[in-house]
């Protein structure tokens, strides 16, 4: 199975253009990526360009820092679902987690799960592992695993260290079997992508997806 089936082909830079989205969707269909991950502003456009094919449309909420109010995240989620998003990557409230305010952080994700699952869609919760201790990562995995999130994701790529093999391995040990893992942030080579999958990642968020696919092809020749 090609590594392409693991990849969320991603562009989330603030100056993303319609031409960027066109190219992203074309490449996703060409190489068979699992999904495209686009800014909320471009969800409907990506959905239109993918023409009802197998490639999913992913977007983000609370991105990139996650410390907005719960009501703001829920509005973002509602708009994303209305625009046609299949999966939503929600940034947890890292400020609340670091402040040990679980009475805010966990109920917030519970509300996000309820809204997304009630629409039959997929939620991935972004932890930002590079800014958390091992104990905090384990606690987040336990809390969100009990909420039956679909995925827990390592990083946004905008704060702290990106994906690491250590973080993915720890997440896999700390999550229920049915909760999947998305590794994201700094995945630029085929070799590193393979290491993350071997560590337990089920999905990879990559902006350098095409280069990774080309490297895979060269290694198979």
N, C-alpha and C positions, 0 to 999 in steps of 0.2 A: 504494500500500500504506500503510495507516495506521501511524502511529508506535507504536501499541499493540503491534504484533507484535514490536517490539524490546524491550519493557519487562518486567523482572522486578518485579512489583508487590510492594513490600517493607515489612515491619514487623519490626524487630529490637530494639525498645526493651525494656528489662528488665522493664517492668510490663505487657507485652502480655497481653491477656485473651482468653478464648474468644470473646467478642463481637467483638473486633477481628479475630480469625481468620475468623469467619463473614462479617463485612463484606468483608474482603480477598478471600476466595474468591468471594463473590457479585459483587464489582466486576470481578474478573479474568474471570469467565465472561461478564459483561454487556458488557465493553468489548473482549474478545478479547486480553488480555495474554498474552505468551508463557509467563509463569510467575508463581507467587507465591513469595516468599522469606520463610521463617518461622523462628523459633527452633527448635532441635532438639526441644524439648519438645512442639511442636505439629505435627510432620511427619505423624504418623498421622492427626490430626484434619483437617489440610488435605487429605490424600489422600482421606479419606472424604467430605469436603464437595464436592470437585471431581468426584466420581462417575464416575471413569474417563474424563473428557473430554479435550480437547486441551491444557488448561493444565497445565504441568509443576509439580512441587513441588521447590523449591530450599531447601537449608538450609546452615548454615555449620559449619566445624570450626576449632578454634584461634582462635575469634573472641572479642574483637576484636583482641587484641594479638599472637597467634601465637607467643609465646615459651615455651609449654608444651613438655613433652617429647614426642618423636615417638610414644611408646607411647600417650600420652593422646590425641593426634590420631587415631591409628588406632582406638582404642576409640570415639571420637566418630563416626568415619566408619562403623565397623561398625554402631553403633546406628542411625545415620541411614539406612543402606541397609536394615537390617532393618525400619525403620519405614515404608519406602516412598519415600524420596527419589529423585528422578530425576537431580538435579544437586547437587553439593556444592562450595561455595565455601570453599576452604582457605586460611587466612592463612599465608603463609610465615613462617619464623622470622627476623623483622627484626633481632633482636639478633645472630643468627649472621651475617646478611648484612653488617650494619654492622661487625661484628668481623672481616670477611673470612674467616669460617670456612666456606668452601664445602664442606669435607669433611663438614660437618653439614647445611647448608641444602639442598644439591642432593640428596643421598641420601634425606633425609626426604621431599622431594616425590616422588622416584622411588617410594618405598614407598606413598605415598598414591595415586599414579597406578595402580600395580599393583593395589591393592585395589579402587579404584573401577572401573577398566576391566575387571577380571575379573568384575565384576557387570553389565557392559554399561551402565554409567552414565557421566555427564559430570563432569569435574573442571574447576573454574576456580581458578586460583591468584591470590590477592590479594597484590599487591606492596607497597601503601601508598606510592605514588609521591611523595606530598607530603613524605615523610621520607627520600627517596633522592636522590642526585645523578643527573644524566643518565647518567654512566658506569655507575653501579650499576644503573639501570633497564635499560640496554642489556645489561649482563652477565647480569642475571636473565632477560631475554627470551631470550637465547642459550641459557642453561642449560636453561630449562624448555621452550623450543621443541624442543630435542634430545630431551627426554623425551616429546614428543608429547602434552603437555597439550592439552585441548580449547580452553580459553580462558585468557588472562591478564587479570586484572582490576586496575583502577587502585587502588582504595581501599576501606576499610571504612566511611568516613564518621565514624570515631571517633578518628582520630589524624591530625594534620597536615592539609594541604590536600587537598580532594577531587579529583574528576576535572578535568582541564584539557585543552584542545585540544592544547597542546604535548605533554603526556605521551602522549596517544593517538596523535598523529602519529609520535612517536618510537618508541612500541611497535610501530606498524604497520611502520615501516621496519626494525625489529630482529627481527621474528618471521617464521618461515616462513609462507607464504601460507595453509597449512591451519589454522594456529592462530588462533583468533578472539579478539576483544577485548571485554571488558565494561567499560564506564565506569560508575563509581558514586561517590557522594559529592557533595552539593550541586547535584544536577540538579533545578531547580525550575521552569524555564520551557520552553515549547515551542521557543523560539528557540535556547536553549543545547543542548537535546537534538538539534536538527537540526545544529548545529555539530559536535557530537561524532560524530554518524553520518557527516557529511561528512569528518571527520578520520580515520575508519576504525573506529569502534565498531560492533560487530555486535549488542550487547545493552546495555541501560541498566538500572542498578539505581536505582529511584526510589521514594520514599515519597509524593511528591506526584503520582503518576501520573494520578489522575483530573483534577486541575487542568490538567495538560499536555494531556490528551485534549480537555478542554473548550476550551482555547485553540486547539488544532488545528482543531476544528470551527468556531470563530468565524472563523478566518482563511480557511476554505474557503467561507464564506457569501458 
